Amino acid sequence: MALALCLGLVGSSAPKTSPLFRVIPAGNEFFHVVDSSTGKVKGFRRNHNDACALARRLETRHAN
């Protein structure tokens, strides 16, 4: 409890859930979209923004 007080964690909300898909650099200007639970590559893109968009799209599709 003393550590929580020291770090300012008392009264704060619980941490959010971790993302289902992560964007991992896989070379020069190349990014993998990886399933966080299995570690399997679900897609890849040459542009970081496109890889992030794919990860968001996969996450919303997984939620439905």
Residue, then its C-alpha position, 0 to 999 in steps of 0.5 A: m500500500a505504501l508503494a502504491l501511495c508513493l507512486g500515486l496509484v491509489g484512486s487511479s483506474a485499472p489499466k486498460t486491456s492490452p491490444l490484440f494485435r501489435v505492429i512490429p518492425a520486421g526490416n527496413e520499411f517493413f512491418h508485421v501485424v502480430d496476434s498478441s496471444t499467439g505470436k503469429v503474423k496476421g499481416f504485413r505492410r510496408n508503411h507503418n501507418d498502413a500496418c497500424a490501420l490493419a491492426r485496428r481493422l483486425e481488432t474491430r473485426h475480432a471484437n464483433 
